[in-house]
Amino acid sequence: MKTFVGMPTFFLIVSVIVAEAAEVKPDAINSASLSTIPAERASKPSADPDPAIVRLQVLLDRAGTSPGVIDGIDGTNVTKAVASFEKMTGMPPDGTIDPEVISRLETGGPIIGTYTVTADDAKGLVDHIPADYGAKAKMPSLGYTSLAEKLSERFHMHIDLLTALNPSSDFVPGETVQVAMPGPPRQGKVARIEADKTAGLVTAYDNRDVILAAYPATVGSEDNPSPGGTHKVKGVARMPVFRYNPKVNFKQGKNDKVLTIPKGPNGPVGSVWIDLTEPTYGIHGTPDPELINKVGSHGCVRLTNWDAEELAGMVKPGVVVRFIN
């Protein structure tokens, strides 16, 4: 026998479900418990952000094992970050969020804090970013397209999470907004880097072979594989100009001529380029941080802008970069 729910009751149920799915507020995140995250997590995670996952992502970021974009969504980048944290701290790297992992991650301090937008934050914005490289080359710069986008990258967040935490904000100078607090960049001297294509992971080690940091990464693709073998860091360029050569790099759209694409965080290689001794290859940022380890690259190693910037601050020419798998 079918049971029909009355319309008032139906709308109440829907409202409760929507309200629970949208419960990503600063207080909920700051008071969330990592113990509510199942040890055996679903193979297909929910598409709705979870306050406990936001907390986990921020704590992993602080610990030096980046989850990539902080968005409150569980997934492979989160699991890899947990496993890297376990490896970094001498635990079995199984990616399981058990009591020992939780006790070592929970360092205190608010996960979500406040930031007052400044006039300088509104500088350097552009109206849009064209997809075509020929159109990109005609622009004076490839900056952020909105103040919200700029802030989301500064605080390692997905723009949807930033706007969810600040539903009434116009993101203009003078406003105080709620943001994630991932902590300062990692410090140290990297002695070697491993870029693992199969795992989609870049791991940086010091001269004692201790993990300094780990980042989710896109390492080449089937059509444009990474170089393989061992290479070295040649140098670092911040806010690099990208010189597109279809005969050397790859073919983009109908562009068959050499182009000089201006600098900016929304440029093809993001806000930093770590040059390798293998010609045309490097470790670099991206204009699409949410796609890290979800789509292929043109052979290089792609990180979020903030992860690439952090790594760039810890390397110098001569650092060994080994491609595995």
Secondary structure, 3 states (H helix, E strand, C coil): CCCCCCHHHHHHHHHHHHHHHCCCCHHHHHCCCHHHCCCCCCCCCCCCCCHHHHHHHHHHHHHCECCCCECCCCCHHHHHHHHHHHHHCCCCCCCCCCHHHHHHHCCCCCCEEEEECCCHHHCCCCCCCCCCHHHHCCCCCCCCCCHHHHHHHHCCECHHHHHHHCCCCCCCCCCEEEEECCCCCCCCCCCEEEEECCCCEEEEECCCCCEEEEEECEECCCCCCCCCEEEEEEEEEECCCEEECCCCCCCCCCCCCCEEECCCCCCCCCCEEEEECCCCCEEECCCCHHHCCCCCCCCCEECCHHHHHHHHCCCCCCCEEEEEC
